[in-house]
Amino acid sequence: MRIQTGARTDLGRVRKNNEDCFQMEPSLQLFVLSDGMGGEAHGEVASNLAVQTVITHCQQSENSRTTPIFGEAQPDVSERTNRLASAIHLANKKVFEMAAANPAQKGMGATIVAAWVEGQRLSVAHVGDSRVYLLRAGTLDQLTADHSLVAEKVRIGIMTPQEADASEMQSVLTRAVGTTAAVQVDSTEQMLLVGDTLLLCSDGLTRMVTDPEIASTLLTSTAAQEAADRLIELANDYGGVDNVSAIVLRVTQKSDGVLDRLKVWKRNSG
Amino acid sequence: MGTRPVTIGRAPDNDIPIDNLAVSNYHARVYLEAGSLVVEDLNSLNGLFLNDIRVERAMLKDGDAILIGKHHILVDQAHDAALPVDGWRKPPVPRVNETMVLDTHERRKLLEMAAAAGERSQLSPERLRVPTLTVLQGRTDQKEYRISGKLTVIGHSKLATVRLRGWFTPDIAAQINKHEDGYYLGCGDRVPKINGIAIGGLTKLNDGDLIEVGRVRLNFLYRE
């Protein structure tokens, strides 16, 4: 299976600097996106450091089996997924230490979401309110659970999704990379299929654009880059109140044989 | 109609949700283009009909009838100014606050609330039970499976927990994911059914649910 990629980050229409940051590492099939916070230019520093750390740690672990594991490995996910979570634990440590060493950067932090593909298996790990979506068989599912105050309240059942959408508290995170000495990282796994589309994005997209609009944009775009561009444009058309970033990944077959196209067609037609 | 597209489909997050199995999850959308209303099929299974003719994409005029599944949607351009239907819009985004992290005291309060909610859920320690899949029908490598990982694959693949046999069985037919609040069934190369109804995206499994994947029937049970 092959992955077609498209990605874009944009300032939006209101903010003066872009604290979002992403990196794609096609040789590793590793994709990382981060939304920084902390005012001045510190948010950018935090998100860049977090993304770089994740990429470097994963790269090192590929080259050397003895690369140490950071954080506690979970028994219910694969070694690969634990490695990705370990990279985020290390990113947390690095951002936290940098902020501690530099009083001007106190309180800086970032969200992070990372997707790593090995064969058919997708590993996802995240902290904060940046998201991963999977579009399969015409249905859009959010694979990550936001670590935001309103999302956690919805999950506990003390707030409705409608109240959450209208809340003034949407910018309050319950977890972030770099704001505490240790952080809890969530991870999950999926088996990918030809025809799947993955979306990694910052809250600048999901606060402006509804899930059905995201689904219809992904469904009606031919190339991954076109989908990413159109999503960013939509967020900006609706006001672009925040930085906005999107990575779109299309899972295609190397040969694109008739049988595979038939399979995708059959799945999409229910 | 406002300036945003209106989506129509079976998924509840559509602007116009239609709860009918003949309707695809995201079936069609209507949007404004150069001052005209346009309707577009989003690759739906059963298609989109305009005045009884199947269309992929078509411009709409006053009095047109769109047929989706067994539902007719009428285009009424005479009243457009009088009926501002903006219900599908996201509410105005609150003032942009700088992102911040919850302080320690607030976080503790939230965790206490979460713990209280957890006691009522299926995953609470008091009710710690093992989720299992019991095979009722079909060719599999075992008769019963315990679910332990975050990802449980049902299919022909060597990576599958529930290994299906048979020539044309897909490698990944369906999968089950463990979430904070329980187990969710998702599509693979097949759209599985829960209690006879095809799922539309990740769907939470309840104790006793009957899962159908192709010709295989499984019973999802929490065991003591």
Interface residues (C-beta under 8 A of the other chain):
Chain A: V14 R15 D35 M37 G39 Q74 D76 V77 T81 G109 Q120 R121 R136 A137 G138 T139 L140 D141 A145 L149 E152 K153 R155 I156 G157 I158 D165 A166 S167 E168 Q170 S171 V172 L173 T174 R175 A176 T179 T180 S187 T188 E189 Q190 M191 L193 R207 M208 T210 D211 P212 E213 A215 S216 L219 T220 Y238 G239 V241 D242 K263 K266 R267 N268 S269 G270
Chain B: R4 P5 T7 G9 A11 D13 N14 D15 S24 N25 Y26 R29 E40 L42 N43 S44 L45 W88 K90 P91 V93 P94 R95 V96 N97 E98 T99 M100 V101 L102 E106 R107 L110 M113 A114 A117 S148 G149 K150 L151 V153 S157 L159 P170 D171 I172 Q175 N177 K178 H179 E180 D181 G186 C187 G188 D189 R190 V191 A198 G200 G201 L202
